[in-house]
Amino acid sequence: MPYLGGEDTVRELRRALSNPNVQSDQLRYRNTILKVIRAMSQGVDVSGLFSDMVKACATVDIVQKKLVYVFLCSYAALNPELSLLVINTLRKDCQDPNPMVRSLALRNMTNLRLPSLMEYVEQPLTAGLRDRAACVRRVAVLGWAKLHNLQPNSEIDAAVVNELYSLLRDPDPVVMVNCLRALEEILKEEGGIAINKPITHHLLNRLKESDVWGQCEVLRILQRYRPQSEDELFDILSLLDASLVSPHPQVMAATLSLFLSLCSGLPAVSLAALERVRGPLLAACGSVSRELRFTALCHIQVSLLLRSLPGLMGAHYKRFFCGYAEPAYIKQRKMQVLVELVNDDNVTMLLDELKGYCTDVNTDTAQAAISAIGRIGRSYSDRCLEILTGLLALKQEHITSAVVQTMRDLVWVCPQCSDTVCLALEGCEETLQDSQGRQALLWLLGVYGEQVSSAPYTLEVFIDGVRSEVSLGVKMELLTTTMRLFLCRPAETQDMLGRLLHYCIEEEPDMCVRDQALLYYRLLHCGIEETQKVLQGRRSDPSLGVLIGRPSEPISQWACSFNTLEPLRQGTVETDSTSRGSPEHVTFEPKPNTDLSDTLNCSQVEKVPSGETGRTPFLARIHTDTHKPLFLASLPFSYPFNKCLCFYMPI
């Protein structure tokens, strides 16, 4: 948003810049230029002062030069013709005896970003590559990369490329790293800089001279090189050994990534390298930087714990206990790591620690702790159910919701826990308010309703309030639960099912709920046996196993994603219970390039035979059926079939 007093401000600044008394006083002149920069940062359009600022760059004051160059680089695109006046001053400064002035002039000459001025820039950049001052060579090397970025279609002289290759042996380590970055940008279409054996060993021998980010850049580029012999491989690994335990986590991660890339065919060496970085990784998990802590936790969880070395951090589980002042996203990641470290020796201590997190002031942290206890319950169900049952006594909405969802997921994997879960469900419907918790409770009542004595009465409360229900998922789950409970306790649920079907078909505005109600009503016409086959299937997923004791995976499966953003993108190991519905509800993902007409082809749907006339739609069969099942006729609701949608349905 432009500054409201812009015109008056520009007028005053122009008057001050052209005042001879101000120009004669170096301090006042510098302060006036500083006011111009301040106005520019506030949104004032000061491009009209371009010619006055061009005059101000002809000075020996380095501070004033820096301020003027900031202005000129910002407004050069708006004044390309006047920018020619700046080039002369910049080229003159490139020959200044002060190396700081020379480097400053080269940097801003390339920062003008004007293609029409590039012919004036090449000669100073070429001279800058041979400058005796290292700071000038640093700027000149990156200047060639900027020049190529400004004109990507133009070809840079091969002599410049050869000179950049020769500068890889420059005594200044920053010049060496800048050459790597410049050659990567210039030779991008050719695959980047060519790495051979002499360059590789030269870069490794000078690795310690570079700063942290320079070392990371060198280690990243060296991943392209493949040793020609096993002896050369171990020579390279010996040179990398010191960096593997570097106190800087960035260098350690880049070195380990290069280690794993070189040792892809030597799993024993890779495992030894992972064991060596255990200490630096644990140190990174306790770093002052929150971002670094989170990144280290993600790499530990995704790369080391869950895949190749499940027991690497087992003895150091206390390092992953949550601190009071830590943000919620770090606490949740630590809890996911703690789940993977559970064994017979530490399960009691870990459960006690997680139990303390369940009452955290942050609701997301508390629910994540409850979910972690539920995942541990797949292997230690009795201890975890005792903790979960005790949490229900707190009568807090978010805790009760998370506990019910966790119990739902637990009985889906461990159906032997159903008796304890059913006893704990009594009365918890009064505390549940969110839709996810109510869906979980309804699913439990539908699957284990015969074991819960108060299931029909709890269900009646939901059915009486269905008109005020706003959650689509709760309505659809209520339909399924009522149908399941009707099959096992028909006398108590018959009237409720009729009222619910009547509302969903006649009054419900949502098409999904109405179609599901129509589906269930038609299903009842097929008979009680067919309905039971559809609605009373398996109550657990045999493909889900316990969490402890999973087989280790090869390092090669995740080595390519180490030290990248991939571990940060990956979520939890399994889908959180708060983000999905019933356990048996699987999301359908269509195949790519699938034609919609093929999906809706009715010829692929099984039809019901009808004597000699061939196959007829399912609805036509219901029309011809004059004898309704007795249990359906006894419902207090009778829906006219001529209002039903006519579609093919397999039975």
Disulfide bonds with the S-S distance in Angstrom:
none
